[in-house]
């Protein structure tokens, strides 16, 4: 049985602590190493970590990846991605998400 909530909690903790790289590694480990499929919350937390670390390109790539995986972004997804765009001075990308 997949155990997504513990991973989501860990990714969220990394996001709050500003540990963007660790959050991204956890997301990748979920899929690759542990065979646990990330859900919308997993991506939202990782995108939030990217926003906190001003990693605009990574946030946009995660948004595209989640769509490719058939996950439907929600208002939290778009808010976090727009925040990442703002911190990375990418108003063009932020406006494209509206």
C-alpha positions in Angstrom: 0.0 0.0 0.0 1.3 3.4 -0.9 2.0 5.8 2.0 1.8 9.3 0.5 0.9 11.4 3.6 4.3 10.8 5.4 6.2 11.9 2.3 3.9 14.9 1.9 4.5 15.9 5.5 8.3 15.7 5.0 8.2 17.7 1.8 6.0 20.3 3.5 8.5 20.5 6.4 11.3 21.0 3.9 9.3 23.7 2.1 8.7 25.6 5.4 12.4 25.3 6.3 13.6 26.6 2.9 15.2 23.3 2.0 14.2 23.3 -1.7 16.7 20.8 -2.9 15.8 18.3 -0.1 12.1 18.7 -1.0 12.8 18.0 -4.6 14.9 15.0 -3.8 12.1 13.6 -1.6 9.6 14.0 -4.5 11.9 12.1 -6.8 12.6 9.4 -4.2 8.9 8.9 -3.8 8.5 8.0 -7.4 11.9 6.3 -8.2 13.2 4.7 -5.1 10.0 3.9 -3.1 7.4 3.5 -5.9 5.0 5.8 -4.2 3.0 8.0 -6.6 3.0 11.6 -5.7 -0.4 13.4 -5.5 -1.4 17.0 -6.0 -0.4 17.8 -2.4 3.0 16.3 -3.0 3.5 18.6 -6.0 2.0 21.6 -4.3 4.4 21.3 -1.3 7.4 20.9 -3.7 6.3 23.9 -5.8 5.9 25.9 -2.6 9.5 24.9 -1.7 10.6 26.1 -5.1 8.7 29.4 -4.5 10.5 30.0 -1.2 13.8 29.3 -2.9 13.1 31.5 -5.9 13.4 28.4 -8.2 11.0 29.5 -10.9 12.1 27.1 -13.6 11.8 24.2 -11.3 8.3 25.3 -10.1 7.2 25.6 -13.7 8.7 22.2 -14.6 6.9 20.6 -11.7 3.6 22.1 -12.8 4.1 20.7 -16.3 5.2 17.4 -14.9 2.1 17.0 -12.7 -0.1 17.8 -15.7 1.7 15.2 -17.8 1.1 12.7 -15.0 -2.6 13.3 -15.2 -2.9 15.3 -12.0 -5.2 18.3 -12.0 -3.5 21.5 -10.6 -5.7 23.3 -8.0 -5.7 26.9 -6.8 -2.9 26.1 -4.4 -0.8 24.8 -7.2 -1.3 27.9 -9.3 -0.8 30.3 -6.3 2.5 28.6 -5.4 3.7 28.6 -9.0 2.8 32.3 -9.4 4.7 33.1 -6.2 7.7 31.3 -7.6 7.4 33.4 -10.8 7.2 36.6 -8.7 10.3 35.7 -6.7 12.2 34.9 -9.8 11.1 38.2 -11.5 9.2 36.2 -14.2 6.0 38.2 -14.5 5.6 36.9 -18.1 5.4 33.3 -16.8 3.1 34.4 -13.9 0.7 36.1 -16.3 0.7 33.1 -18.6 -0.8 31.0 -15.8 -3.8 33.3 -15.4 
